[in-house]
Amino acid sequence: MLPLQLQLESHIPLYIQLRDQLRALVHGGDLRPGDRIPATRELAMQLGVHRTTVANAYAELEADGLIRGHVGRGTFICGAANGSPITPAPPTLNGNGSVRWESLFADERGEETLNRLLQPAMAHSISFVTARPDETFFPIPELSHCCQTVMRREGAELLQFGPSDGYPPLKRALIDMLRAEGLALKDENLLITGGCQQALDLICKAFLRPGDAVLMENPTYPGAIAIFSSARVRCLGVPVQTGASPDSPQGVDLVALEATLLSNRVKLMVLTPDYQNPTGTTMPLASRRKLLEIAGRHQVPIVEDHIYARLHGSAAILPPLKQLDKTNLVIQIDSFSKVAFPGLRVGWCIAPASVIERLRLVKQTTDLHTDQLAQAILAEFIRRGQLGRHIAKTRKVYAKRLAVMTAALERHMPSGTCWTEPGGGMCVWVELPLGFDASELLIHLRERGVLFSPGRYFFQQNPQPNTLRLSFTSLDEKKIARGVAMFADLLRQEMRKRQRGARREETARVALV
Ligand SMILES: Cc1ncc(COP(=O)(O)O)c(C=O)c1O
């Protein structure tokens, strides 16, 4: 029997899941030219899906030249004389003879979540949408000095091609900074990237084939979902505990995580232990240790997204997984985007040397190397001690904003609504009473000039419509308090409408009896 497993609750259509898993079996050599695959009816029964699902998957594989059906004999994996798959049919033309480009796109990306999260705020609105630093604190004069200094000192070299693993002085500055934070590493363990988004993309390209499985938090950062699902990787979501009850510590649910590892062949886990996006939750130390123990037992590497960890408010700093890891199972990705300037697009990745070397080669085929001027400016900014000062300053500002947001939620939100209380980061996760749909509320709230991100953006399966994310770092305290009060006001109005509706229904029911 073929090792196929479809996820009924995934947002990826079943026939695409099936097509990709079969394709992965061919690419991985588990299915070879000449092998017969089950008839559509037989496979549909085996998988518990409709026969059309299997027929659709087979049709796509046949169009790709990977399989061929022979009447009366069955369907076979095919290969050219040299064993390689047959080339696909030429693209369909439009009526006017021009190429229909849509037919050539590799996937059907209809999702606009990242787009929405990246949009600039509407003028005069109170936008809790984007988890981004407040640009009014960007130290423009200091950064201009750094820029002038590096251009004077080494402008010509910076404008030339550079090494794919990163600008050496930035690597040195980061190694020193990380050592001071308690993480010792060598140059060969560090790759400069174009942010965490690129690091995730490089990791995906280096490790994952269509049909492979990745374990992720559910809900999670939509940029990660976008990368893995467009690479046809199966995203297995594990719930995040928000710490509402004392016996369920914050962070990814470790019991569900281990159950997922036991029932799937998972290639990687991608987790954000500190101030997770979107829930703001942080895994306690004991959970981090337990997670590493589970990962070690199952031999599944962890990609630790460390992007928010330096934005701790009053909370104690916990050691990252990378620091606790004794068996080289953790790849850590990090970035200047949340602690400094997302516009410079610089981040980094820490991993065993062999992994860094592979990622470096993949990066070469992606963008050759990260912008050298941006790297040099950041290296100078760190060397002058300005990054440390900038982080310390913005941390305090954000901690106050978080306190204002929590107080406003407590003061204004109607009962039945709950929210996370992160010790830092950029986001608070809100759960409305069951039956409320955050996307619908947003339509009315937008008319009043207040915006948030509906929770459904962040789920790769089983979306909870009554959830939403509030980012608090780029709004001043007054706007935070006003925005939360307006939101709570709307919510109460909607609750009253519902109560009136329910009463009317009850009266009508009694009258009928
Ligand atoms: C958890 C998480 N990872 C990665 C990213 C992308 O970061 P970067 O700007 O470094 O690419 C974000 C951005 O919001 C994020 O929230």
The ligand as a MOL file (V3000), in Angstrom:
LIG
                    3D

  0  0  0     0  0            999 V3000
M  V30 BEGIN CTAB
M  V30 COUNTS 16 16 0 0 0
M  V30 BEGIN ATOM
M  V30 1 C 7.2190 35.0760 13.4380 0
M  V30 2 C 7.7730 35.8400 12.2800 0
M  V30 3 N 8.7700 35.3040 11.5630 0
M  V30 4 C 9.2930 35.9470 10.5090 0
M  V30 5 C 8.8350 37.1900 10.1190 0
M  V30 6 C 9.4680 37.8680 8.9220 0
M  V30 7 O 10.5610 38.5860 9.3720 0
M  V30 8 P 11.6090 39.3360 8.4530 0
M  V30 9 O 11.1290 40.7340 8.3050 0
M  V30 10 O 12.8820 39.2150 9.2120 0
M  V30 11 O 11.6730 38.6210 7.1520 0
M  V30 12 C 7.8110 37.7980 10.8530 0
M  V30 13 C 7.2960 39.1050 10.4510 0
M  V30 14 O 6.2800 39.5800 10.8710 0
M  V30 15 C 7.2610 37.1030 11.9580 0
M  V30 16 O 6.2710 37.6160 12.6890 0
M  V30 END ATOM
M  V30 BEGIN BOND
M  V30 1 1 1 2
M  V30 2 1 2 3
M  V30 3 2 2 15
M  V30 4 2 3 4
M  V30 5 1 4 5
M  V30 6 1 5 6
M  V30 7 2 5 12
M  V30 8 1 6 7
M  V30 9 1 7 8
M  V30 10 2 8 9
M  V30 11 1 8 10
M  V30 12 1 8 11
M  V30 13 1 12 13
M  V30 14 1 12 15
M  V30 15 2 13 14
M  V30 16 1 15 16
M  V30 END BOND
M  V30 END CTAB
M  END
